[in-house]
């Protein structure tokens, strides 16, 4: 292990807390600091979990540079902090998403520059424009939309979307701020002598995610079935045939660990990271799995209006990260949903209030 001290921003959130716990359990000698502003409901439940693992928690906000005055060394910054809601960018006040996802990144980069920290940045597949994704010709099966074969589009193949797919075009404010952050990180790597990697993640799912209608859809789907609350299929005919690939949080943690071990040779890389076609579900298929796992059936309404920024199909092509690091997702869709179910069952009292 080439690092002794690690700072995880967004460290009480779903991805950040899981990464912090994973690395501390893997390397007990590591000094791991988790920083979070606790804005997202449910993140406060992670504080005890972090402390029980020997991880120091710091209540701070990346929008405030003074909160990033960290005493002592920081060898690696894992930047997981973000406003993850796509719909937040369509509200009347987009300032929070811009200040957090863009200006917050600038503050984190200043910290990395002063500390000479390496950086692992958690970006998103939302950097790819929804218009270009929805323009890929598709067909409809009984349970899902599928892309039609034989289309010659740069960055698109039967495996999914690669890093060569266009980033030109509207992509929601969330995607735009994350792509802007990627550009700033690339400049920092070139000019400040730090090393770093960018991961464009698909839908990450698993325990300790507090699913909402605009983020964490697979946790939302499972929790609605568990607590017997209604849901809606929205847009694209309202049949629930939109498709996403799922990336188990444990698979992402395993990748982060690999990247830490190989930073000298992969610095500057941008990787698309997701479950791929093998670990993908439509909402309709997710409903059937949730019914199977929970034994519950709930009412699912229909809303025919397709929301701005919605995407019919997104599948990650992991070819580049598999070729360079030998990493592949290992956890199946059903196993991911089952792990979410078991976590909800074990923490029902707390989660029923959120």
TARA-V852924 format. One record per pair of residues at least 6 apart in sequence whose ideal C-beta (glycine too) atoms are under 6 Angstrom apart, sorted by the first residue. I is the first residue (numbers start at 1). J is the second residue. Records with the same first field share a line. If there is no record, write none. Layout:
BEGIN
I = J / J
END
This chain:
BEGIN
1 = 27
3 = 75 / 76
4 = 75
5 = 31 / 73 / 74 / 75
6 = 32 / 76
7 = 33 / 74 / 77
8 = 16 / 19 / 20 / 34 / 78
9 = 35 / 62 / 79 / 80 / 81
10 = 16 / 36 / 80 / 81
11 = 20 / 34 / 35 / 36
12 = 36 / 43 / 46
13 = 43
14 = 208 / 209
15 = 80 / 204
16 = 80
17 = 46
18 = 249 / 253
19 = 253 / 256
20 = 32 / 34 / 55
21 = 53
22 = 253
24 = 32 / 53 / 54 / 55
32 = 55
33 = 56
34 = 50 / 55 / 57
35 = 58 / 60
36 = 43
37 = 61
38 = 44
41 = 354
42 = 210 / 354
45 = 350
47 = 57
50 = 57
60 = 67
61 = 67
62 = 81 / 104 / 107 / 108
63 = 99 / 104
65 = 107
68 = 107 / 111
74 = 115 / 117
76 = 117 / 118
77 = 112 / 117 / 119
78 = 120
79 = 108 / 121
80 = 122
82 = 101
83 = 96 / 97 / 100 / 101
84 = 215
85 = 214 / 215
86 = 172 / 174 / 214 / 309
87 = 214
88 = 97
89 = 97 / 172 / 173 / 174
90 = 308
94 = 173
97 = 173
101 = 177
102 = 177 / 180
105 = 181
109 = 188
112 = 119 / 194
113 = 192
118 = 195 / 263
119 = 196
120 = 197 / 259
121 = 185 / 198
122 = 199
123 = 178 / 182 / 198 / 200
124 = 178 / 201
125 = 200 / 202 / 314
126 = 171 / 172 / 174 / 175
127 = 167 / 175 / 178 / 179
128 = 165
129 = 169 / 170 / 171
130 = 309 / 311
131 = 169
132 = 166 / 169
133 = 311
134 = 312
136 = 147
137 = 148 / 151
138 = 145 / 147
139 = 146 / 148
143 = 282 / 284 / 285
144 = 241 / 243 / 282
145 = 241 / 243 / 312 / 313
154 = 164
155 = 162 / 164 / 165
159 = 317
160 = 315 / 316 / 317
161 = 317
162 = 317
163 = 270 / 272 / 320
167 = 179
172 = 309
182 = 198
185 = 196
189 = 196 / 268
195 = 263 / 267
197 = 259 / 266 / 269
198 = 270
199 = 271 / 273
200 = 272
201 = 273
202 = 245 / 247 / 274 / 316
203 = 244 / 246
204 = 247 / 249 / 252
205 = 218 / 246 / 336
206 = 248 / 249 / 339
207 = 339 / 343
209 = 216 / 219
210 = 354
211 = 219 / 220 / 223
219 = 340
221 = 286 / 290
222 = 290 / 337 / 340 / 341
223 = 344
224 = 231
225 = 290 / 294 / 296 / 298
226 = 294 / 344
228 = 296 / 298
230 = 298 / 299
231 = 300
232 = 301 / 303
233 = 240 / 302
234 = 303
235 = 306 / 307 / 310
236 = 242 / 306 / 312
238 = 302 / 303 / 304
240 = 283 / 284
241 = 282 / 284
242 = 283 / 312
243 = 280 / 282 / 313
244 = 314
245 = 274 / 275 / 276 / 279 / 280 / 315 / 316
246 = 275 / 279 / 333 / 336
247 = 274 / 275
248 = 331 / 336
251 = 329 / 330 / 331
255 = 327
258 = 325 / 327
271 = 320 / 321
272 = 316
274 = 316
275 = 329
276 = 316 / 318
277 = 315
279 = 329 / 333
280 = 315
281 = 333
289 = 334 / 337
291 = 297
293 = 337 / 338 / 341
321 = 327
322 = 328
344 = 351
END
